[in-house]
Amino acid sequence: MGKRRMWLNEKKKDHYYKKAKKENLRSRAAFKLIQLNEKFKFKLIKKGDSVLDLGCAPGGWLKAIKNLVGEKGIVVGVDLQPITPIPQVKFVLGDITDENTIAEIKEYNSSFDVITSDCSPNVSGNWEVDHARQIYLAEMSLEICQQLLCEGGNFVVKVFQGELFEDFIEKMKQMFEKVIISKPDASRKRSSEIYVVGRQYDPKYS
Ligand SMILES: C[S@@+](CC[C@H](N)C(=O)[O-])C[C@H]1O[C@@H](n2cnc3c(N)ncnc32)[C@H](O)[C@@H]1O
């Protein structure tokens, strides 16, 4: 059996893949965010929040976020790839490292209660290169917090573990009251990805 066929077969048997299909959630990745939101005593995302989702395609997190914030919440997603529209969710097609993208987000909302980032680069297979590229996207997401996250706001970011990980955590600790590292059950054990939650953004330390 070819590698792609094996991958497709494995995907179809996957518990979270089936669950995402059943619950109409676009991607199994949605459960990572749902589990993170349920894991702590505090709620990362709550009803009525405004949330910016960086690297949002195909839209699994966006749908989960929309369910959490309800009718009154504001949800904006950004990605290099287009997505199939989601009712009452704004979408910006663009690169998160580009100032024009930030300007476009600001047209919808300029201060968010929560920023989430599940950005991944196109993986090259060279581990050091992929790790460095992904950390760069996580750092860009952190910079966006300095422009668009409200005081006391929360941040969730995916990070590939590697030698640059500790420096990134130190940066987050300077900006947030509390920093928590977490691997949700829906994240595959063999994947080096981990999620970092920053609670209560303090702009004076940015
Ligand atoms: C793992 S996927 C996100 C899955 C999403 N959370 C979901 O639940 O459907 C990572 C995304 O990051 C996006 N991405 C990577 N680099 C980006 C950049 N510079 N600007 C915007 N999006 C980027 C990719 O296009 C890709 O869609």
The ligand as a Gaussian input file, in Angstrom:
#p B3LYP/6-31G(d) Opt

LIG

0 1
 C       -2.817000      23.386000      11.120000
 S       -3.510000      24.564000      10.024000
 C       -4.739000      25.319000      11.037000
 C       -5.938000      24.456000      11.326000
 C       -7.082000      25.225000      11.970000
 N       -6.768000      25.587000      13.340000
 C       -8.366000      24.432000      11.960000
 O       -8.836000      24.041000      13.032000
 O       -8.943000      24.229000      10.885000
 C       -2.256000      25.803000       9.945000
 C       -2.572000      26.977000       9.065000
 O       -1.577000      27.997000       9.216000
 C       -1.602000      28.761000       8.013000
 N       -0.447000      29.671000       7.906000
 C        0.858000      29.329000       7.842000
 N        1.627000      30.426000       7.712000
 C        0.779000      31.501000       7.714000
 C        0.971000      32.902000       7.588000
 N        2.206000      33.434000       7.453000
 N       -0.114000      33.709000       7.603000
 C       -1.365000      33.165000       7.717000
 N       -1.604000      31.850000       7.846000
 C       -0.548000      31.010000       7.836000
 C       -1.624000      27.684000       6.941000
 O       -2.059000      28.196000       5.701000
 C       -2.578000      26.652000       7.554000
 O       -3.882000      26.781000       7.041000

